[in-house]
């Protein structure tokens, strides 16, 4: 029985790790080390719950919720503002290219990084994870109205940071 649960968890972790990591990278504004830590913490918490996981309708969605909550908890810590970085891209001195354009990716990650952690979490859940307002509200333990308000304000802040409409980036 125990071996079956462990095998089930291993299969779940192997299947979801990549997706969790991509979401964690967005939440962490490209900080891959923090993203790895968040995924590891998420999978650790999921392992502890794995015996009771049969009561959870959608373990993958629950893992995303655990990931977002781990991120928000990390952001509340005093040291969360400290980030070692190599080189920053030149602000305003870049040309947007195709969807695989590394400069565009860095620009968007930098813009996401300037948002408040809860704003970033709302945008990642709503637009990267494609969750509904209600699912996002549940994951963040806030009301649906708070999610709609925060989404609207966070998108407006992104538009301000990126110099206008996000549509020019979507067309590439």
CNS distance restraints for C-alpha pairs under 8 A (distance, minus, plus):
assign (resid   1 and name CA) (resid   5 and name CA) 6.53 0.50 0.50
assign (resid   2 and name CA) (resid   6 and name CA) 6.25 0.50 0.50
assign (resid   3 and name CA) (resid   7 and name CA) 6.08 0.50 0.50
assign (resid   4 and name CA) (resid   8 and name CA) 6.07 0.50 0.50
assign (resid   5 and name CA) (resid   9 and name CA) 6.13 0.50 0.50
assign (resid   5 and name CA) (resid  50 and name CA) 7.35 0.50 0.50
assign (resid   5 and name CA) (resid  51 and name CA) 7.02 0.50 0.50
assign (resid   6 and name CA) (resid  10 and name CA) 6.10 0.50 0.50
assign (resid   7 and name CA) (resid  11 and name CA) 6.16 0.50 0.50
assign (resid   8 and name CA) (resid  12 and name CA) 6.18 0.50 0.50
assign (resid   9 and name CA) (resid  13 and name CA) 5.96 0.50 0.50
assign (resid   9 and name CA) (resid  47 and name CA) 6.82 0.50 0.50
assign (resid   9 and name CA) (resid  50 and name CA) 6.87 0.50 0.50
assign (resid  10 and name CA) (resid  14 and name CA) 6.01 0.50 0.50
assign (resid  11 and name CA) (resid  15 and name CA) 6.10 0.50 0.50
assign (resid  12 and name CA) (resid  16 and name CA) 6.07 0.50 0.50
assign (resid  13 and name CA) (resid  17 and name CA) 5.57 0.50 0.50
assign (resid  13 and name CA) (resid  43 and name CA) 6.87 0.50 0.50
assign (resid  14 and name CA) (resid  18 and name CA) 7.89 0.50 0.50
assign (resid  16 and name CA) (resid  20 and name CA) 6.06 0.50 0.50
assign (resid  16 and name CA) (resid  60 and name CA) 7.12 0.50 0.50
assign (resid  17 and name CA) (resid  21 and name CA) 5.96 0.50 0.50
assign (resid  17 and name CA) (resid  39 and name CA) 7.18 0.50 0.50
assign (resid  18 and name CA) (resid  22 and name CA) 6.27 0.50 0.50
assign (resid  19 and name CA) (resid  23 and name CA) 6.35 0.50 0.50
assign (resid  20 and name CA) (resid  24 and name CA) 6.00 0.50 0.50
assign (resid  20 and name CA) (resid  39 and name CA) 6.23 0.50 0.50
assign (resid  20 and name CA) (resid  63 and name CA) 7.94 0.50 0.50
assign (resid  20 and name CA) (resid  64 and name CA) 6.83 0.50 0.50
assign (resid  20 and name CA) (resid  67 and name CA) 7.49 0.50 0.50
assign (resid  21 and name CA) (resid  25 and name CA) 6.08 0.50 0.50
assign (resid  21 and name CA) (resid  35 and name CA) 6.15 0.50 0.50
assign (resid  21 and name CA) (resid  36 and name CA) 6.65 0.50 0.50
assign (resid  21 and name CA) (resid  39 and name CA) 6.06 0.50 0.50
assign (resid  22 and name CA) (resid  26 and name CA) 6.50 0.50 0.50
assign (resid  23 and name CA) (resid  27 and name CA) 6.26 0.50 0.50
assign (resid  23 and name CA) (resid 124 and name CA) 7.08 0.50 0.50
assign (resid  23 and name CA) (resid 128 and name CA) 7.57 0.50 0.50
assign (resid  23 and name CA) (resid 129 and name CA) 7.70 0.50 0.50
assign (resid  24 and name CA) (resid  28 and name CA) 5.92 0.50 0.50
assign (resid  24 and name CA) (resid  34 and name CA) 7.91 0.50 0.50
assign (resid  24 and name CA) (resid  35 and name CA) 4.69 0.50 0.50
assign (resid  24 and name CA) (resid  36 and name CA) 7.60 0.50 0.50
assign (resid  24 and name CA) (resid  38 and name CA) 6.60 0.50 0.50
assign (resid  24 and name CA) (resid  39 and name CA) 6.91 0.50 0.50
assign (resid  24 and name CA) (resid  67 and name CA) 7.26 0.50 0.50
assign (resid  24 and name CA) (resid  71 and name CA) 7.94 0.50 0.50
assign (resid  25 and name CA) (resid  29 and name CA) 5.98 0.50 0.50
assign (resid  25 and name CA) (resid  30 and name CA) 4.90 0.50 0.50
assign (resid  25 and name CA) (resid  31 and name CA) 6.20 0.50 0.50
assign (resid  25 and name CA) (resid  32 and name CA) 5.93 0.50 0.50
assign (resid  25 and name CA) (resid  34 and name CA) 7.83 0.50 0.50
assign (resid  25 and name CA) (resid  35 and name CA) 5.08 0.50 0.50
assign (resid  26 and name CA) (resid  30 and name CA) 5.99 0.50 0.50
assign (resid  26 and name CA) (resid 109 and name CA) 6.86 0.50 0.50
assign (resid  26 and name CA) (resid 112 and name CA) 7.75 0.50 0.50
assign (resid  26 and name CA) (resid 124 and name CA) 6.85 0.50 0.50
assign (resid  27 and name CA) (resid  35 and name CA) 7.81 0.50 0.50
assign (resid  27 and name CA) (resid  68 and name CA) 7.90 0.50 0.50
assign (resid  27 and name CA) (resid  71 and name CA) 7.23 0.50 0.50
assign (resid  27 and name CA) (resid 117 and name CA) 7.79 0.50 0.50
assign (resid  27 and name CA) (resid 120 and name CA) 6.27 0.50 0.50
assign (resid  27 and name CA) (resid 121 and name CA) 6.21 0.50 0.50
assign (resid  27 and name CA) (resid 124 and name CA) 6.76 0.50 0.50
assign (resid  28 and name CA) (resid  32 and name CA) 7.50 0.50 0.50
assign (resid  28 and name CA) (resid  34 and name CA) 6.44 0.50 0.50
assign (resid  28 and name CA) (resid  35 and name CA) 6.08 0.50 0.50
assign (resid  28 and name CA) (resid  71 and name CA) 7.78 0.50 0.50
assign (resid  28 and name CA) (resid 113 and name CA) 7.22 0.50 0.50
assign (resid  29 and name CA) (resid 109 and name CA) 4.88 0.50 0.50
assign (resid  29 and name CA) (resid 110 and name CA) 6.35 0.50 0.50
assign (resid  29 and name CA) (resid 112 and name CA) 6.04 0.50 0.50
assign (resid  29 and name CA) (resid 113 and name CA) 4.84 0.50 0.50
assign (resid  30 and name CA) (resid  35 and name CA) 7.85 0.50 0.50
assign (resid  30 and name CA) (resid 106 and name CA) 7.83 0.50 0.50
assign (resid  30 and name CA) (resid 109 and name CA) 6.00 0.50 0.50
assign (resid  30 and name CA) (resid 110 and name CA) 7.96 0.50 0.50
assign (resid  31 and name CA) (resid  35 and name CA) 6.21 0.50 0.50
assign (resid  31 and name CA) (resid  83 and name CA) 7.92 0.50 0.50
assign (resid  32 and name CA) (resid  36 and name CA) 6.09 0.50 0.50
assign (resid  33 and name CA) (resid  37 and name CA) 6.33 0.50 0.50
assign (resid  34 and name CA) (resid  38 and name CA) 6.10 0.50 0.50
assign (resid  35 and name CA) (resid  39 and name CA) 6.20 0.50 0.50
assign (resid  36 and name CA) (resid  40 and name CA) 6.11 0.50 0.50
assign (resid  37 and name CA) (resid  41 and name CA) 6.07 0.50 0.50
assign (resid  38 and name CA) (resid  42 and name CA) 6.03 0.50 0.50
assign (resid  38 and name CA) (resid  67 and name CA) 6.43 0.50 0.50
assign (resid  38 and name CA) (resid  70 and name CA) 6.48 0.50 0.50
assign (resid  38 and name CA) (resid  71 and name CA) 6.61 0.50 0.50
assign (resid  39 and name CA) (resid  43 and name CA) 6.08 0.50 0.50
assign (resid  39 and name CA) (resid  67 and name CA) 6.77 0.50 0.50
assign (resid  40 and name CA) (resid  44 and name CA) 6.05 0.50 0.50
assign (resid  41 and name CA) (resid  45 and name CA) 6.21 0.50 0.50
assign (resid  41 and name CA) (resid  67 and name CA) 7.88 0.50 0.50
assign (resid  41 and name CA) (resid  70 and name CA) 7.35 0.50 0.50
assign (resid  42 and name CA) (resid  46 and name CA) 6.14 0.50 0.50
assign (resid  42 and name CA) (resid  63 and name CA) 6.65 0.50 0.50
assign (resid  42 and name CA) (resid  66 and name CA) 5.84 0.50 0.50
assign (resid  42 and name CA) (resid  67 and name CA) 5.38 0.50 0.50
assign (resid  42 and name CA) (resid  70 and name CA) 7.08 0.50 0.50
assign (resid  43 and name CA) (resid  47 and name CA) 6.03 0.50 0.50
assign (resid  43 and name CA) (resid  63 and name CA) 7.65 0.50 0.50
assign (resid  44 and name CA) (resid  48 and name CA) 6.47 0.50 0.50
assign (resid  45 and name CA) (resid  49 and name CA) 6.50 0.50 0.50
assign (resid  45 and name CA) (resid  66 and name CA) 7.75 0.50 0.50
assign (resid  46 and name CA) (resid  50 and name CA) 5.84 0.50 0.50
assign (resid  46 and name CA) (resid  63 and name CA) 6.86 0.50 0.50
assign (resid  49 and name CA) (resid  53 and name CA) 6.02 0.50 0.50
assign (resid  50 and name CA) (resid  54 and name CA) 7.92 0.50 0.50
assign (resid  52 and name CA) (resid  56 and name CA) 7.71 0.50 0.50
assign (resid  53 and name CA) (resid  59 and name CA) 6.94 0.50 0.50
assign (resid  56 and name CA) (resid  62 and name CA) 7.68 0.50 0.50
assign (resid  58 and name CA) (resid  62 and name CA) 6.25 0.50 0.50
assign (resid  59 and name CA) (resid  63 and name CA) 6.05 0.50 0.50
assign (resid  60 and name CA) (resid  64 and name CA) 6.49 0.50 0.50
assign (resid  61 and name CA) (resid  65 and name CA) 6.35 0.50 0.50
assign (resid  62 and name CA) (resid  66 and name CA) 6.22 0.50 0.50
assign (resid  63 and name CA) (resid  67 and name CA) 6.12 0.50 0.50
assign (resid  64 and name CA) (resid  68 and name CA) 6.24 0.50 0.50
assign (resid  64 and name CA) (resid 139 and name CA) 7.96 0.50 0.50
assign (resid  65 and name CA) (resid  69 and name CA) 6.19 0.50 0.50
assign (resid  65 and name CA) (resid 139 and name CA) 4.79 0.50 0.50
assign (resid  65 and name CA) (resid 140 and name CA) 7.37 0.50 0.50
assign (resid  66 and name CA) (resid  70 and name CA) 6.05 0.50 0.50
assign (resid  66 and name CA) (resid 139 and name CA) 7.87 0.50 0.50
assign (resid  67 and name CA) (resid  71 and name CA) 6.19 0.50 0.50
assign (resid  68 and name CA) (resid  72 and name CA) 6.19 0.50 0.50
assign (resid  68 and name CA) (resid 121 and name CA) 6.57 0.50 0.50
assign (resid  68 and name CA) (resid 139 and name CA) 7.32 0.50 0.50
assign (resid  68 and name CA) (resid 140 and name CA) 7.32 0.50 0.50
assign (resid  69 and name CA) (resid  73 and name CA) 6.05 0.50 0.50
assign (resid  69 and name CA) (resid 139 and name CA) 7.57 0.50 0.50
assign (resid  69 and name CA) (resid 140 and name CA) 6.86 0.50 0.50
assign (resid  70 and name CA) (resid  74 and name CA) 6.15 0.50 0.50
assign (resid  71 and name CA) (resid  75 and name CA) 6.23 0.50 0.50
assign (resid  72 and name CA) (resid  76 and name CA) 6.44 0.50 0.50
assign (resid  72 and name CA) (resid 117 and name CA) 6.52 0.50 0.50
assign (resid  72 and name CA) (resid 118 and name CA) 6.98 0.50 0.50
assign (resid  72 and name CA) (resid 121 and name CA) 7.95 0.50 0.50
assign (resid  73 and name CA) (resid  77 and name CA) 6.93 0.50 0.50
assign (resid  74 and name CA) (resid  80 and name CA) 6.30 0.50 0.50
assign (resid  75 and name CA) (resid  80 and name CA) 5.13 0.50 0.50
assign (resid  75 and name CA) (resid  81 and name CA) 7.54 0.50 0.50
assign (resid  75 and name CA) (resid 117 and name CA) 6.63 0.50 0.50
assign (resid  76 and name CA) (resid  80 and name CA) 6.96 0.50 0.50
assign (resid  89 and name CA) (resid 103 and name CA) 7.43 0.50 0.50
assign (resid  89 and name CA) (resid 106 and name CA) 7.19 0.50 0.50
assign (resid  89 and name CA) (resid 107 and name CA) 7.35 0.50 0.50
assign (resid  90 and name CA) (resid  94 and name CA) 6.99 0.50 0.50
assign (resid  94 and name CA) (resid 103 and name CA) 6.86 0.50 0.50
assign (resid  94 and name CA) (resid 104 and name CA) 7.92 0.50 0.50
assign (resid  95 and name CA) (resid 103 and name CA) 7.60 0.50 0.50
assign (resid  95 and name CA) (resid 104 and name CA) 7.70 0.50 0.50
assign (resid  96 and name CA) (resid 101 and name CA) 7.25 0.50 0.50
assign (resid  96 and name CA) (resid 103 and name CA) 7.13 0.50 0.50
assign (resid  96 and name CA) (resid 104 and name CA) 5.55 0.50 0.50
assign (resid  96 and name CA) (resid 169 and name CA) 7.07 0.50 0.50
assign (resid  96 and name CA) (resid 172 and name CA) 7.98 0.50 0.50
assign (resid  97 and name CA) (resid 101 and name CA) 5.31 0.50 0.50
assign (resid  97 and name CA) (resid 103 and name CA) 7.88 0.50 0.50
assign (resid  97 and name CA) (resid 104 and name CA) 6.78 0.50 0.50
assign (resid  97 and name CA) (resid 172 and name CA) 6.56 0.50 0.50
assign (resid  98 and name CA) (resid 172 and name CA) 4.96 0.50 0.50
assign (resid  99 and name CA) (resid 104 and name CA) 7.87 0.50 0.50
assign (resid  99 and name CA) (resid 172 and name CA) 5.85 0.50 0.50
assign (resid 100 and name CA) (resid 105 and name CA) 7.62 0.50 0.50
assign (resid 101 and name CA) (resid 105 and name CA) 6.30 0.50 0.50
assign (resid 102 and name CA) (resid 106 and name CA) 6.08 0.50 0.50
assign (resid 103 and name CA) (resid 107 and name CA) 6.07 0.50 0.50
assign (resid 104 and name CA) (resid 108 and name CA) 6.14 0.50 0.50
assign (resid 105 and name CA) (resid 109 and name CA) 6.11 0.50 0.50
assign (resid 106 and name CA) (resid 110 and name CA) 5.93 0.50 0.50
assign (resid 107 and name CA) (resid 111 and name CA) 6.15 0.50 0.50
assign (resid 108 and name CA) (resid 112 and name CA) 6.09 0.50 0.50
assign (resid 109 and name CA) (resid 113 and name CA) 6.03 0.50 0.50
assign (resid 110 and name CA) (resid 114 and name CA) 6.50 0.50 0.50
assign (resid 111 and name CA) (resid 115 and name CA) 6.96 0.50 0.50
assign (resid 111 and name CA) (resid 158 and name CA) 6.40 0.50 0.50
assign (resid 111 and name CA) (resid 161 and name CA) 6.50 0.50 0.50
assign (resid 111 and name CA) (resid 162 and name CA) 7.35 0.50 0.50
assign (resid 112 and name CA) (resid 120 and name CA) 6.17 0.50 0.50
assign (resid 112 and name CA) (resid 158 and name CA) 7.31 0.50 0.50
assign (resid 113 and name CA) (resid 120 and name CA) 7.57 0.50 0.50
assign (resid 115 and name CA) (resid 119 and name CA) 6.07 0.50 0.50
assign (resid 115 and name CA) (resid 120 and name CA) 5.91 0.50 0.50
assign (resid 115 and name CA) (resid 154 and name CA) 7.12 0.50 0.50
assign (resid 115 and name CA) (resid 157 and name CA) 7.63 0.50 0.50
assign (resid 115 and name CA) (resid 158 and name CA) 7.96 0.50 0.50
assign (resid 116 and name CA) (resid 120 and name CA) 6.22 0.50 0.50
assign (resid 117 and name CA) (resid 121 and name CA) 6.11 0.50 0.50
assign (resid 118 and name CA) (resid 122 and name CA) 6.14 0.50 0.50
assign (resid 119 and name CA) (resid 123 and name CA) 6.33 0.50 0.50
assign (resid 119 and name CA) (resid 150 and name CA) 6.02 0.50 0.50
assign (resid 119 and name CA) (resid 151 and name CA) 6.84 0.50 0.50
assign (resid 119 and name CA) (resid 154 and name CA) 5.58 0.50 0.50
assign (resid 120 and name CA) (resid 124 and name CA) 6.14 0.50 0.50
assign (resid 120 and name CA) (resid 154 and name CA) 7.50 0.50 0.50
assign (resid 121 and name CA) (resid 125 and name CA) 6.05 0.50 0.50
assign (resid 122 and name CA) (resid 126 and name CA) 5.90 0.50 0.50
assign (resid 122 and name CA) (resid 136 and name CA) 6.82 0.50 0.50
assign (resid 122 and name CA) (resid 147 and name CA) 6.70 0.50 0.50
assign (resid 122 and name CA) (resid 150 and name CA) 7.09 0.50 0.50
assign (resid 122 and name CA) (resid 151 and name CA) 6.22 0.50 0.50
assign (resid 123 and name CA) (resid 127 and name CA) 5.57 0.50 0.50
assign (resid 123 and name CA) (resid 128 and name CA) 7.11 0.50 0.50
assign (resid 123 and name CA) (resid 151 and name CA) 6.27 0.50 0.50
assign (resid 123 and name CA) (resid 154 and name CA) 7.38 0.50 0.50
assign (resid 123 and name CA) (resid 155 and name CA) 7.86 0.50 0.50
assign (resid 124 and name CA) (resid 128 and name CA) 4.81 0.50 0.50
assign (resid 124 and name CA) (resid 129 and name CA) 6.20 0.50 0.50
assign (resid 125 and name CA) (resid 129 and name CA) 4.78 0.50 0.50
assign (resid 125 and name CA) (resid 130 and name CA) 6.34 0.50 0.50
assign (resid 125 and name CA) (resid 131 and name CA) 5.78 0.50 0.50
assign (resid 125 and name CA) (resid 136 and name CA) 6.11 0.50 0.50
assign (resid 126 and name CA) (resid 130 and name CA) 4.97 0.50 0.50
assign (resid 126 and name CA) (resid 131 and name CA) 4.87 0.50 0.50
assign (resid 126 and name CA) (resid 132 and name CA) 6.41 0.50 0.50
assign (resid 126 and name CA) (resid 133 and name CA) 6.98 0.50 0.50
assign (resid 126 and name CA) (resid 136 and name CA) 6.60 0.50 0.50
assign (resid 127 and name CA) (resid 131 and name CA) 7.22 0.50 0.50
assign (resid 131 and name CA) (resid 135 and name CA) 5.87 0.50 0.50
assign (resid 131 and name CA) (resid 136 and name CA) 6.11 0.50 0.50
assign (resid 132 and name CA) (resid 136 and name CA) 6.15 0.50 0.50
assign (resid 133 and name CA) (resid 137 and name CA) 6.07 0.50 0.50
assign (resid 133 and name CA) (resid 144 and name CA) 5.87 0.50 0.50
assign (resid 133 and name CA) (resid 147 and name CA) 6.38 0.50 0.50
assign (resid 133 and name CA) (resid 148 and name CA) 6.97 0.50 0.50
assign (resid 134 and name CA) (resid 138 and name CA) 6.16 0.50 0.50
assign (resid 134 and name CA) (resid 143 and name CA) 7.93 0.50 0.50
assign (resid 134 and name CA) (resid 144 and name CA) 5.63 0.50 0.50
assign (resid 135 and name CA) (resid 139 and name CA) 6.16 0.50 0.50
assign (resid 136 and name CA) (resid 140 and name CA) 6.18 0.50 0.50
assign (resid 136 and name CA) (resid 144 and name CA) 7.85 0.50 0.50
assign (resid 136 and name CA) (resid 147 and name CA) 7.04 0.50 0.50
assign (resid 137 and name CA) (resid 141 and name CA) 5.71 0.50 0.50
assign (resid 137 and name CA) (resid 142 and name CA) 4.94 0.50 0.50
assign (resid 137 and name CA) (resid 143 and name CA) 5.45 0.50 0.50
assign (resid 137 and name CA) (resid 144 and name CA) 5.30 0.50 0.50
assign (resid 137 and name CA) (resid 146 and name CA) 7.67 0.50 0.50
assign (resid 137 and name CA) (resid 147 and name CA) 5.98 0.50 0.50
assign (resid 138 and name CA) (resid 142 and name CA) 6.54 0.50 0.50
assign (resid 138 and name CA) (resid 143 and name CA) 7.70 0.50 0.50
assign (resid 142 and name CA) (resid 146 and name CA) 6.35 0.50 0.50
assign (resid 142 and name CA) (resid 147 and name CA) 7.18 0.50 0.50
assign (resid 143 and name CA) (resid 147 and name CA) 6.54 0.50 0.50
assign (resid 144 and name CA) (resid 148 and name CA) 6.34 0.50 0.50
assign (resid 145 and name CA) (resid 149 and name CA) 6.12 0.50 0.50
assign (resid 146 and name CA) (resid 150 and name CA) 5.90 0.50 0.50
assign (resid 147 and name CA) (resid 151 and name CA) 5.90 0.50 0.50
assign (resid 148 and name CA) (resid 152 and name CA) 6.17 0.50 0.50
assign (resid 149 and name CA) (resid 153 and name CA) 6.23 0.50 0.50
assign (resid 150 and name CA) (resid 154 and name CA) 5.87 0.50 0.50
assign (resid 151 and name CA) (resid 155 and name CA) 6.06 0.50 0.50
assign (resid 152 and name CA) (resid 156 and name CA) 6.26 0.50 0.50
assign (resid 153 and name CA) (resid 157 and name CA) 6.22 0.50 0.50
assign (resid 154 and name CA) (resid 158 and name CA) 6.23 0.50 0.50
assign (resid 155 and name CA) (resid 159 and name CA) 6.19 0.50 0.50
assign (resid 156 and name CA) (resid 160 and name CA) 6.26 0.50 0.50
assign (resid 157 and name CA) (resid 161 and name CA) 6.17 0.50 0.50
assign (resid 158 and name CA) (resid 162 and name CA) 6.01 0.50 0.50
assign (resid 159 and name CA) (resid 163 and name CA) 5.99 0.50 0.50
assign (resid 159 and name CA) (resid 164 and name CA) 5.02 0.50 0.50
assign (resid 159 and name CA) (resid 165 and name CA) 5.67 0.50 0.50
assign (resid 159 and name CA) (resid 166 and name CA) 6.13 0.50 0.50
assign (resid 160 and name CA) (resid 164 and name CA) 5.91 0.50 0.50
assign (resid 162 and name CA) (resid 166 and name CA) 7.46 0.50 0.50
assign (resid 166 and name CA) (resid 170 and name CA) 6.54 0.50 0.50
assign (resid 167 and name CA) (resid 171 and name CA) 6.28 0.50 0.50
assign (resid 168 and name CA) (resid 172 and name CA) 7.28 0.50 0.50
